[in-house]
Amino acid sequence: MRSRRSVLAGSVAGLFGGGAGCLGALDSPPDPILRDVTVRNADDQPHAVAFALDREGERVHDATYELAARDFEGDGSDHLAGVDDAWDSPRGAFRAAVRVDGGPRTAFRLDDGVSPGTPYRYEVRILDGGEVSTWVSELGTTTA
C-alpha cells in the first residue's frame, strides 16, 4: 500500500509542478506602448497650457507651453508641442494633468481603451474657450 501512496503523492506533486509553468498564460497582458504625446491648440486664441505626465505614479514630465492660435491658412507649427521621449519606458500606466491659462485641472489616464501590447499616440487638444479634449490613436499591434 505504501508504494501506491508514494506513486499517488508523486503524481499529484508532478501535476501541480507541471502546471506551474502554465501559469504564464494567466499573467497580466502587456501594457500598451506610449509612442508620443502632442499638445495641440485648436482654438483661434493663444493659450498657456501646463502639462504634467506621470508614469506609474512618478512625474516624468512637467512643462508649460505657450501655444499660438491655430492658423488654418498658414503652415506654422507654433500651435503644437511635442512631448516625445519624456519617459524611460513607453510601457506602464500613464496619467496626465492639464491646466489651460491657469484654470481648473483636467486629469486623465492615457491608455484607457487601448488594446494590450499596442503602441499608441496621444493628443491633448485645446478647443474653443480653452476646453480640453483628448484623442488616442492605436498604431497597430506588436509583440515587443
Secondary structure, DSSP 8 states (H G I E B T S, - for coil): -HHHHHHHHHHHHHHHHHHHGGGGGGS-----EEEEEEEEE-SSS-EEEEEEEEETTEEEEEEEEEE----SSS---TTEEEE-S-SS-SBS-EEEEEEETT--EEEEETTTT--TT-EEEEEEEE-GGG-EEEEEEE------
